[in-house]
């Protein structure tokens, strides 16, 4: 089995391809009673690039659509603030039908009341992106160590999946590691393709991936991998996930790493949290901790970015999964979808640090 080999240097440590969105967050107030909202800039693929730049101090970039109107200006400003280099295809806004930068609405819930998330992705500019829109040779020309994309972007239209495939092919040619977060969203796929089309497109993409992020449901619904006979003892039991790895490898021999978070939700604000990864034939699991959750959105991307950082920095598989686990946990303690913590805080928590005051 070929092992994961990461380029030692490159002008960019990671390039992400995906949609940029803005999330309106009224806090614990349900939307139908909201009078004000915070605005968070997000996107599954962008979150990884932003976390790796802002917290982990790597050089990252985002390839995406940008609309020239005030919401686009707001999003572009946040991208700059995170230190992420943008490669945009720009669109004019006609003032009536768009195209638009997608909106996500998400209250935080509280206690026994779960968070509620819904979308307005009508005429989203990112869904118009297609093969040929970007000069991948130029983007990769200075050297790129890692390329990342995800299933939400793949689900937006009939052209976004082929664009990811084109980018993956270019990344492979440039010598970069390729990763894909399955992030299977039934509602998004159901609008134009359904589950059969999802498995077809995602299967084509994953055939180019070195690193795969996704839980048992993602593997089953997104890739058609059958679950094993074994039953999980709890949501924190990795047995079912690890039992599917042989089938993943048989179907997608390019995949060298598969990882996912493990979460047991006791209430909206109290979770049990762990993570598991299979790296070059070795299964490793993070510790388990109790989370006091402030805002859970982005926790999975927080894990992925910390895990990728570990691998990019030469950490062992065990160290990498623990760094991802620690960063994902800390990300849920702050508002918004991207990291507000420091590398020192992540390393301290990963090493068994406590929440005692730091002076």
Number of C-alpha atoms within 10 A of each C-alpha: 9 9 13 15 14 17 14 11 12 16 13 20 24 28 29 29 26 27 29 28 24 21 23 19 24 20 20 17 18 17 18 6 8 13 9 12 16 12 17 19 22 26 26 26 27 30 28 32 32 33 31 29 22 21 21 21 15 20 20 28 27 26 22 24 25 25 23 16 16 10 17 22 13 14 21 19 12 16 22 12 11 19 19 25 18 18 18 15 16 14 18 13 17 11 9 7 9 16 22 28 26 23 21 20 17 23 23 24 20 17 12 10 13 14 20 12 14 11 11 13 18 14 14 22 25 28 25 17 24 17 15 10 13 18 13 17 14 9 17 21 13 12 20 26 24 25 29 27 29 26 28 22 26 28 28 24 20 17 16 25 26 18 21 27 22 17 26 27 18 18 25 16 11 18 18 26 23 26 26 25 26 25 21 26 16 16 11 19 20 14 11 14 18 14 19 14 16 26 20 14 23 23 17 17 26 25 15 23 27 24 23 25 22 22 21 18 17 19 24 16 18 25 24 20 19 15 18 14 8 10 12 12 10 11 15 17 17 24 15 18 24 19 17 17 21 13 17 21 14 10 16 18 17 19 26 21 23 26 25 27 26 23 19 15 13 12 16 19 22 16 18 18 22 28 26 27 27 22 22 15 14 10 17 20 21 22 15 14 14 14 18 17 22 21 24 23 22 22 26 29 28 30 31 31 28 28 29 22 24 21 20 21 13 12 15 13 21 19 20 27 34 29 31 31 35 29 32 29 28 24 29 25 19 17 20 23 28 30 29 15 17 16 16 11 16 24 16 15 19 22 13 9 11 10 7 6 5 6 3
